[in-house]
Amino acid sequence: AAMSSGKKGARAAPKETGKPSTWGGTKEAAVTHDRFNLYAVTPLVILTLASYAVPSSQLTHTVLSYATMTYVLFDILYNLAVPQCQPNLMRWATIMLHHVVTVWLPLHPRLPLQ
């Protein structure tokens, strides 16, 4: 009999394999994407905090806008090149839709609203 961890409802961690899911996504592709996000999103968080800390700084807002747009455009390209970084087609499609809409948001300071 298998030994219990002592925690009620505890499950064994899934095996890390290179086997594709039904969508074709692999854990390796997902881990690579998550690692990229860890390093890419951290500066965006710092820029966001700086933007809140100095609300009158147009430079900070502009840098945040361009950095966010750059990140999202790069992530769109990455998801197009390596769609298996997402677990399934629905997740990929919703992320892509979200990213395309998000690209418009950083344009706000540059678009004249009349």
Backbone as CSV, one residue per row, in Angstrom:
resi,resn,N_x,N_y,N_z,CA_x,CA_y,CA_z,C_x,C_y,C_z
1,ALA,0.837,-1.189,0.000,0.000,0.000,0.000,0.875,1.242,0.000
2,ALA,0.393,2.269,-0.704,1.136,3.529,-0.779,1.031,4.267,0.533
3,MET,2.082,4.945,0.895,2.076,5.702,2.138,1.435,7.048,1.904
4,SER,0.671,7.510,2.867,0.007,8.799,2.775,0.937,9.884,3.302
5,SER,0.776,11.098,2.756,1.594,12.216,3.222,1.101,12.760,4.547
6,GLY,-0.065,12.261,4.989,-0.606,12.753,6.245,-1.573,13.913,6.045
7,LYS,-1.607,14.473,4.862,-2.514,15.571,4.569,-3.760,15.012,3.913
8,LYS,-4.879,15.420,4.420,-6.132,14.950,3.857,-6.310,15.529,2.456
9,GLY,-6.600,14.670,1.499,-6.840,15.121,0.132,-5.580,15.474,-0.633
10,ALA,-4.400,15.220,-0.067,-3.156,15.552,-0.758,-2.970,14.636,-1.961
11,ARG,-2.514,15.196,-3.046,-2.264,14.423,-4.263,-0.789,14.474,-4.604
12,ALA,-0.370,13.474,-5.309,1.008,13.462,-5.784,1.153,14.510,-6.880
13,ALA,2.307,15.130,-6.952,2.567,16.126,-8.001,2.564,15.432,-9.359
14,PRO,2.047,16.101,-10.393,2.057,15.485,-11.717,3.488,15.295,-12.209
15,LYS,3.675,14.252,-12.987,5.001,13.995,-13.537,5.366,15.061,-14.547
16,GLU,6.609,15.483,-14.502,7.135,16.421,-15.486,7.616,15.612,-16.682
17,THR,6.855,15.637,-17.741,7.261,14.905,-18.931,7.212,15.828,-20.129
18,GLY,7.841,15.422,-21.177,7.810,16.179,-22.414,6.648,15.772,-23.298
19,LYS,5.758,14.917,-22.764,4.626,14.461,-23.562,3.670,15.610,-23.813
20,PRO,3.215,15.759,-25.038,2.281,16.845,-25.338,0.895,16.533,-24.793
21,SER,0.150,17.580,-24.482,-1.248,17.420,-24.101,-2.056,17.256,-25.380
22,THR,-3.374,17.207,-25.234,-4.203,17.075,-26.429,-4.046,18.281,-27.342
23,TRP,-3.738,19.419,-26.823,-3.521,20.643,-27.603,-2.141,20.643,-28.226
24,GLY,-1.233,19.940,-27.626,0.141,19.932,-28.107,1.066,20.695,-27.182
25,GLY,0.504,21.279,-26.121,1.325,22.030,-25.184,2.224,21.113,-24.378
26,THR,3.402,21.584,-24.048,4.312,20.802,-23.224,4.655,21.584,-21.965
27,LYS,4.995,20.845,-20.936,5.377,21.503,-19.680,6.637,22.333,-19.867
28,GLU,7.556,21.864,-20.718,8.787,22.614,-20.955,8.485,23.973,-21.576
29,ALA,7.583,23.996,-22.572,7.216,25.256,-23.220,6.533,26.181,-22.217
30,ALA,5.676,25.614,-21.366,4.977,26.422,-20.363,5.954,26.984,-19.339
31,VAL,6.913,26.175,-18.905,7.904,26.633,-17.916,8.768,27.739,-18.511
32,THR,9.170,27.585,-19.766,9.975,28.621,-20.427,9.197,29.927,-20.498
33,HIS,7.921,29.844,-20.859,7.076,31.042,-20.943,6.891,31.670,-19.566
34,ASP,6.648,30.839,-18.545,6.476,31.361,-17.184,7.750,32.030,-16.684
35,ARG,8.898,31.449,-16.998,10.176,32.038,-16.579,10.375,33.402,-17.246
36,PHE,10.068,33.462,-18.550,10.145,34.742,-19.261,9.243,35.777,-18.577
37,ASN,8.007,35.379,-18.263,7.074,36.311,-17.622,7.582,36.790,-16.273
38,LEU,8.215,35.906,-15.525,8.753,36.290,-14.217,9.730,37.455,-14.359
39,TYR,10.615,37.360,-15.348,11.607,38.412,-15.543,11.049,39.624,-16.281
40,ALA,10.087,39.433,-17.156,9.563,40.544,-17.953,8.516,41.367,-17.203
41,VAL,7.713,40.714,-16.375,6.632,41.426,-15.694,7.131,42.193,-14.474
42,THR,8.182,41.710,-13.839,8.702,42.387,-12.641,9.045,43.860,-12.900
43,PRO,9.770,44.201,-13.973,10.021,45.627,-14.233,8.735,46.413,-14.507
44,LEU,7.739,45.758,-15.098,6.466,46.448,-15.339,5.779,46.789,-14.020
45,VAL,5.861,45.883,-13.055,5.286,46.153,-11.732,6.016,47.320,-11.078
46,ILE,7.337,47.324,-11.170,8.133,48.414,-10.588,7.789,49.746,-11.255
47,LEU,7.663,49.742,-12.584,7.281,50.971,-13.298,5.876,51.428,-12.920
48,THR,4.977,50.484,-12.698,3.620,50.834,-12.277,3.638,51.502,-10.913
49,LEU,4.404,50.940,-9.987,4.518,51.540,-8.653,5.143,52.932,-8.731
50,ALA,6.153,53.092,-9.585,6.785,54.403,-9.764,5.787,55.396,-10.350
51,SER,4.967,54.922,-11.256,3.969,55.792,-11.871,2.937,56.268,-10.838
52,TYR,2.569,55.366,-9.932,1.650,55.757,-8.855,2.330,56.669,-7.844
53,ALA,3.613,56.413,-7.585,4.343,57.194,-6.584,4.549,58.635,-7.032
54,VAL,4.729,58.828,-8.329,4.951,60.174,-8.872,3.914,60.403,-9.983
55,PRO,2.664,60.669,-9.592,1.604,60.774,-10.592,1.778,61.921,-11.585
56,SER,2.610,62.887,-11.270,2.808,64.022,-12.180,3.914,63.774,-13.208
57,SER,4.584,62.614,-13.144,5.706,62.337,-14.035,5.234,61.757,-15.363
58,GLN,5.180,62.622,-16.363,4.790,62.166,-17.703,5.810,61.169,-18.247
59,LEU,7.077,61.357,-17.894,8.122,60.441,-18.361,7.871,59.023,-17.841
60,THR,7.567,58.895,-16.556,7.310,57.575,-15.980,6.113,56.917,-16.651
61,HIS,5.043,57.683,-16.864,3.848,57.135,-17.519,4.171,56.678,-18.942
62,THR,4.959,57.469,-19.653,5.304,57.139,-21.037,6.177,55.890,-21.101
63,VAL,7.166,55.810,-20.210,8.031,54.626,-20.177,7.204,53.387,-19.843
64,LEU,6.303,53.495,-18.879,5.429,52.372,-18.523,4.569,51.953,-19.709
65,SER,4.019,52.918,-20.417,3.171,52.608,-21.574,3.944,51.869,-22.656
66,TYR,5.123,52.388,-23.000,5.915,51.735,-24.042,6.446,50.374,-23.594
67,ALA,6.839,50.260,-22.334,7.329,48.976,-21.819,6.213,47.932,-21.836
68,THR,5.007,48.335,-21.445,3.871,47.409,-21.460,3.551,46.977,-22.887
69,MET,3.528,47.929,-23.795,3.236,47.593,-25.185,4.305,46.657,-25.748
70,THR,5.561,46.924,-25.454,6.650,46.080,-25.937,6.502,44.658,-25.401
71,TYR,6.236,44.535,-24.100,6.048,43.218,-23.494,4.897,42.463,-24.166
72,VAL,3.761,43.118,-24.326,2.584,42.447,-24.882,2.824,42.056,-26.342
73,LEU,3.435,42.941,-27.124,3.722,42.599,-28.524,4.692,41.419,-28.608
74,PHE,5.712,41.415,-27.763,6.648,40.297,-27.753,5.937,39.006,-27.362
75,ASP,5.043,39.093,-26.373,4.335,37.900,-25.928,3.365,37.398,-27.006
76,ILE,2.775,38.306,-27.762,1.938,37.891,-28.897,2.792,37.103,-29.885
77,LEU,3.951,37.650,-30.236,4.835,36.964,-31.184,5.277,35.603,-30.639
78,TYR,5.603,35.551,-29.361,6.025,34.290,-28.755,4.899,33.263,-28.793
79,ASN,3.683,33.687,-28.454,2.548,32.770,-28.469,2.203,32.312,-29.886
80,LEU,2.442,33.157,-30.873,2.244,32.731,-32.254,3.313,31.715,-32.664
81,ALA,4.545,31.944,-32.229,5.657,31.058,-32.599,5.641,29.747,-31.800
82,VAL,5.228,29.818,-30.536,5.258,28.645,-29.652,3.890,28.497,-28.966
83,PRO,2.838,28.204,-29.729,1.503,28.119,-29.125,1.392,27.019,-28.070
84,GLN,2.266,26.020,-28.136,2.209,24.939,-27.156,2.631,25.380,-25.756
85,CYS,2.997,26.662,-25.596,3.281,27.156,-24.244,1.983,27.323,-23.452
86,GLN,0.855,27.260,-24.137,-0.448,27.328,-23.487,-1.033,25.920,-23.397
87,PRO,-1.821,25.647,-22.360,-2.302,24.277,-22.156,-3.338,23.797,-23.180
88,ASN,-4.089,24.720,-23.773,-5.100,24.302,-24.745,-5.452,25.457,-25.672
89,LEU,-6.195,25.148,-26.712,-6.549,26.144,-27.724,-7.381,27.282,-27.148
90,MET,-8.321,26.973,-26.269,-9.164,28.017,-25.681,-8.323,28.998,-24.876
91,ARG,-7.388,28.487,-24.091,-6.520,29.365,-23.297,-5.674,30.251,-24.224
92,TRP,-5.127,29.644,-25.278,-4.322,30.393,-26.246,-5.161,31.500,-26.886
93,ALA,-6.378,31.171,-27.310,-7.234,32.147,-27.981,-7.619,33.294,-27.046
94,THR,-7.940,32.992,-25.801,-8.325,34.066,-24.875,-7.138,34.955,-24.531
95,ILE,-5.959,34.358,-24.406,-4.761,35.166,-24.136,-4.449,36.065,-25.324
96,MET,-4.562,35.515,-26.523,-4.293,36.328,-27.713,-5.295,37.484,-27.819
97,LEU,-6.569,37.215,-27.594,-7.575,38.283,-27.622,-7.260,39.334,-26.559
98,HIS,-6.950,38.873,-25.366,-6.600,39.788,-24.271,-5.389,40.652,-24.649
99,HIS,-4.366,40.043,-25.246,-3.166,40.781,-25.614,-3.449,41.810,-26.712
100,VAL,-4.238,41.443,-27.692,-4.551,42.393,-28.777,-5.307,43.597,-28.220
101,VAL,-6.262,43.363,-27.345,-6.993,44.473,-26.723,-6.049,45.293,-25.844
102,THR,-5.169,44.625,-25.122,-4.233,45.307,-24.232,-3.265,46.215,-24.975
103,VAL,-2.917,45.865,-26.203,-2.008,46.704,-26.992,-2.594,48.104,-27.163
104,TRP,-3.897,48.201,-27.249,-4.523,49.515,-27.415,-4.423,50.377,-26.159
105,LEU,-4.389,49.772,-24.988,-4.383,50.553,-23.745,-3.173,51.467,-23.599
106,PRO,-1.938,50.991,-23.834,-0.797,51.905,-23.705,-0.788,53.024,-24.746
107,LEU,-1.581,52.889,-25.791,-1.649,53.945,-26.793,-2.443,55.151,-26.286
108,HIS,-3.202,54.972,-25.235,-4.071,56.036,-24.725,-3.368,57.378,-24.540
109,PRO,-2.193,57.450,-23.888,-1.561,58.761,-23.717,-1.154,59.424,-25.042
110,ARG,-1.018,58.631,-26.095,-0.563,59.152,-27.360,-1.705,59.483,-28.322
111,LEU,-2.890,58.974,-28.055,-4.023,59.222,-28.944,-4.800,60.451,-28.487
112,PRO,-5.025,61.404,-29.363,-5.846,62.552,-28.958,-7.298,62.126,-28.827
113,LEU,-7.869,62.356,-27.665,-9.263,62.012,-27.420,-10.094,63.294,-27.469
114,GLN,-10.824,63.462,-28.544,-11.625,64.697,-28.693,-13.068,64.388,-28.828
